[in-house]
Amino acid sequence: MKKLIALLLMLLPFAGAVNAQDVKIAFVNTQEVFMALPEVADMQKKLEDLNAKYKKELETMQGEYQKKYSDFIAQQDSLTENIKVRRMQEVQDMQQRMDNFVQVAQQDVAKQQQDLMTPIQQKIQDAIKAVGAEQGYTYIIDPQVLLFQGSNAIDATQLVKTKLGLK
C-alpha cells in the first residue's frame, strides 16, 4: 500500500504536465461523409445488380422445383413404388440445392460488400488522419459512439469532406 501511494506521489507532477489545453478534440460524422462519397452509389449499384442476378437464378430454380413437385403430385398415384421414391428424392435434392444456393449467394453478397466497402472506409480513415494532423487534433471521435458533446466541441466533418473533395 505504501508503495502504491509513493508511486502516485511520484507521478503527480507528470500529471500536471499534461495540460487540458494541449488536448484538441474534434468529431466527424463518418456516416454523413460515407453517404456523400460517389463510390457509395457505385457500390450500392453493384450490390443491387448482384442481388438481382441471384434473385433471378433462384426464381428459375424455384420454377423448376415447382414444376417437378407438381408433376410428382399429379402422377404419384400412377407410379410404381420404386419410381415414386426416386422422384421424391429428386424433388428433395432440388430443394437442398436451392437451400445451398441461397446460403452461397448470401455469403457471396456479404463478401462482395466487404470487398467494396474496405477501400471506401480506408479512404475516409486516411482523410480523417490527414485532417487530424493538419489541424493538430489529439482525438477525432465519431458522434455515433460519443456519449456527451459539449458546446465547444469542434465538428471536423466538413474538413474531412473537403479533404475528400466533397461539398
C-alpha positions as CSV (number, residue, x, y, z in Angstrom):
1,M,0.0,0.0,0.0
2,K,2.9,2.4,0.9
3,K,4.5,1.6,-2.5
4,L,1.3,2.5,-4.3
5,I,1.0,5.8,-2.5
6,A,4.6,6.6,-3.2
7,L,4.2,5.8,-6.9
8,L,1.1,8.0,-7.1
9,L,3.0,10.9,-5.4
10,M,5.9,10.5,-7.9
11,L,3.5,10.5,-10.9
12,L,1.5,13.5,-9.7
13,P,4.0,16.1,-11.1
14,F,3.8,14.4,-14.5
15,A,0.0,14.6,-14.5
16,G,0.2,18.4,-14.3
17,A,2.4,18.4,-17.3
18,V,-0.4,17.1,-19.5
19,N,-2.5,20.3,-19.7
20,A,-6.1,20.0,-20.8
21,Q,-5.4,23.0,-23.2
22,D,-3.0,20.8,-25.1
23,V,-5.7,18.3,-26.0
24,K,-7.8,19.2,-29.1
25,I,-10.8,17.0,-29.7
26,A,-13.0,17.1,-32.7
27,F,-15.7,14.9,-34.0
28,V,-16.5,13.6,-37.5
29,N,-19.9,12.2,-38.6
30,T,-18.4,9.3,-40.6
31,Q,-21.9,8.2,-41.7
32,E,-22.5,11.6,-43.3
33,V,-19.1,11.5,-45.0
34,F,-19.7,7.9,-46.2
35,M,-23.1,8.7,-47.7
36,A,-21.6,11.8,-49.5
37,L,-19.0,9.7,-51.4
38,P,-19.8,8.9,-55.0
39,E,-18.2,5.5,-54.5
40,V,-21.0,4.5,-52.2
41,A,-23.6,4.9,-55.0
42,D,-21.4,2.7,-57.3
43,M,-21.1,0.1,-54.5
44,Q,-24.8,0.1,-53.9
45,K,-25.5,-0.3,-57.7
46,K,-23.0,-3.3,-57.9
47,L,-24.6,-5.0,-54.9
48,E,-28.1,-4.4,-56.3
49,D,-27.1,-5.9,-59.6
50,L,-25.5,-8.9,-57.9
51,N,-28.6,-9.4,-55.8
52,A,-30.8,-9.2,-58.9
53,K,-28.8,-11.9,-60.6
54,Y,-29.0,-14.2,-57.7
55,K,-32.8,-13.5,-57.3
56,K,-33.4,-14.3,-61.0
57,E,-31.4,-17.5,-60.7
58,L,-33.3,-18.5,-57.6
59,E,-36.7,-17.8,-59.3
60,T,-35.6,-20.0,-62.2
61,M,-34.7,-22.8,-59.7
62,Q,-38.0,-22.3,-57.8
63,G,-40.0,-22.6,-61.1
64,E,-38.2,-25.8,-62.0
65,Y,-38.8,-27.1,-58.4
66,Q,-42.5,-26.2,-58.5
67,K,-43.0,-27.9,-61.9
68,K,-41.2,-31.1,-60.7
69,Y,-43.2,-31.1,-57.5
70,S,-46.5,-30.5,-59.2
71,D,-45.7,-33.3,-61.7
72,F,-44.8,-35.6,-58.9
73,I,-48.1,-34.9,-57.0
74,A,-50.2,-35.3,-60.1
75,Q,-48.5,-38.6,-61.1
76,Q,-47.8,-40.2,-57.8
77,D,-50.9,-42.5,-57.7
78,S,-49.9,-44.0,-61.1
79,L,-46.2,-44.5,-60.3
80,T,-44.7,-47.7,-59.1
81,E,-43.2,-47.5,-55.6
82,N,-39.6,-47.6,-56.9
83,I,-40.2,-44.7,-59.3
84,K,-42.2,-42.7,-56.7
85,V,-39.3,-43.0,-54.2
86,R,-36.8,-41.9,-56.9
87,R,-38.9,-38.9,-58.0
88,M,-39.5,-37.9,-54.4
89,Q,-35.7,-38.0,-53.9
90,E,-35.2,-35.8,-57.0
91,V,-37.6,-33.2,-55.5
92,Q,-35.8,-33.3,-52.2
93,D,-32.5,-32.9,-53.9
94,M,-33.7,-29.9,-55.8
95,Q,-34.9,-28.3,-52.5
96,Q,-31.5,-29.0,-51.0
97,R,-29.7,-27.4,-54.0
98,M,-31.9,-24.3,-53.6
99,D,-31.1,-24.1,-49.9
100,N,-27.4,-24.4,-50.7
101,F,-27.7,-21.8,-53.4
102,V,-29.3,-19.3,-51.1
103,Q,-26.5,-19.8,-48.5
104,V,-23.8,-19.4,-51.1
105,A,-25.5,-16.3,-52.6
106,Q,-25.7,-14.7,-49.2
107,Q,-22.1,-15.4,-48.4
108,D,-21.0,-14.0,-51.8
109,V,-23.0,-10.8,-51.4
110,A,-21.6,-10.3,-47.9
111,K,-18.0,-10.8,-49.3
112,Q,-18.6,-8.5,-52.2
113,Q,-20.0,-5.9,-49.9
114,Q,-16.9,-6.1,-47.6
115,D,-14.6,-6.0,-50.6
116,L,-16.3,-2.9,-51.9
117,M,-16.6,-1.3,-48.5
118,T,-13.0,-1.7,-47.4
119,P,-11.4,0.8,-49.8
120,I,-14.1,3.4,-49.0
121,Q,-13.6,3.0,-45.3
122,Q,-9.8,3.3,-45.7
123,K,-10.2,6.4,-47.8
124,I,-12.3,8.0,-45.0
125,Q,-9.8,6.9,-42.4
126,D,-6.9,8.4,-44.3
127,A,-8.8,11.7,-44.7
128,I,-9.6,11.8,-41.0
129,K,-6.0,11.2,-40.1
130,A,-4.8,13.9,-42.6
131,V,-7.3,16.5,-41.1
132,G,-6.3,15.5,-37.6
133,A,-2.6,16.0,-38.4
134,E,-3.2,19.3,-40.3
135,Q,-5.5,20.8,-37.6
136,G,-3.5,19.4,-34.6
137,Y,-6.3,17.4,-33.1
138,T,-5.4,15.0,-30.4
139,Y,-8.5,12.9,-30.9
140,I,-11.2,12.7,-33.5
141,I,-14.4,10.9,-32.4
142,D,-17.4,9.7,-34.3
143,P,-20.6,11.2,-32.7
144,Q,-22.4,7.8,-33.1
145,V,-20.3,6.5,-30.2
146,L,-20.0,9.8,-28.4
147,L,-21.8,9.9,-25.1
148,F,-21.6,13.6,-24.5
149,Q,-20.8,16.6,-26.7
150,G,-20.1,19.9,-25.1
151,S,-21.0,23.2,-26.8
152,N,-17.4,24.0,-27.7
153,A,-16.8,20.7,-29.5
154,I,-15.2,21.0,-32.9
155,D,-17.1,19.5,-35.8
156,A,-14.4,18.4,-38.3
157,T,-16.9,16.7,-40.7
158,Q,-16.7,19.4,-43.3
159,L,-12.9,19.4,-43.1
160,V,-12.9,15.7,-43.9
161,K,-15.4,16.2,-46.7
162,T,-13.3,18.9,-48.1
163,K,-10.2,16.7,-47.9
164,L,-12.1,14.1,-49.9
165,G,-13.2,16.7,-52.5
166,L,-16.8,16.7,-51.4
167,K,-19.2,19.6,-50.7
